[in-house]
Amino acid sequence: MGKVWFITGAGSGIGTGTAKAALKAGDRVVATGRNLEKVRNALRDVAGESLEVLQLDVRDAAQATAVVDQALKKFGRIDVVVNSAGYSLLGNFEELETPDMQRLFATNFWGVNNVMRAALPVMRKQRSGSIINISSVAGAVGLMHCGAYSASKFAVEGLSLAVAEEVGKFGIKVTVVEPGFFRTDLLDAANAEWPRKRIDDYAAAEDSAEAMWSPYAGKQQGDPDKLGQVLVTLSGMETPPRVFVAGSDALAVVAPAVEARLKAVHAFDALSKSTDGNF
């Protein structure tokens, strides 16, 4: 039989699209989410013996370990982990409260940490496995009003790339996916969070973060189902990319930013080298 997938945030968006694509490919799926009924409803049309739906709040490390154990008892192994759970907190950095940023990190970063810690021992024992962590264009490029969200996704990218260096020797592959605008719940009123206060200087100079970003909700060009199919393709590669940019809009933003950074590195290489000391 095919692979066994463990997917967080499977109740909507990329998580749902990936679960459907994996099942269509003949694989088995453990679909998780905080709201069990939401996950069940999202995957109602593909329910069957190859699908196991389990409740998981990724912020809870002990629960992550317990749910991974449940997945093993059900299917005997875990071949692909997709960390898709997350939400957005958007606004100017000065207008965001530290406790709100900490809550964002609890899901977007520590949730990934918790699931990886639970799954990696399983994959090391198997001497095989793939971890796919869903980041964002905002995890590669600084965007207006995205300071908190970007920080959480940059952290996921740093963790992923470092761990990839550590676990490759065990046959485990790690890929970071940087989606552009996909039709997910990320900007829906029920999921996106906005600053509770405005600072006059910012208010006088620009529209609010909510006014700028909320109109995109439901109108994003990216198709989560198609991205799910791409993740199935990536999971089957012998050497998948460490970083994968998803969507033409993402390519249009990330590629110039990477090129500009490389240009800046070379433009100041003499100044960089001037810091070398003599022994």
Secondary structure, 3 states (H helix, E strand, C coil): CCCEEEECCCCCHHHHHHHHHHHHCCCEEEEEECCHHHHHHHCHHHCCCCEEEEECCCCCHHHHHHHHHHHHHHHCCCCEEEECCCCCECCCHHHCCHHHHHHHHHHHCHHHHHHHHHHHHHHHHHCCEEEEEECCHHHCCCCCCCHHHHHHHHHHHHHHHHHHHHHHHHCEEEEEEEECCECCCCCCCCCCECCCCCCHHHHHHCCCHHHHHHHHCCCCCECHHHHHHHHHHHHCCCCCCCEEEECHHHHHHHHHHHHHHHHHHHHCHHHHHCCCCCC
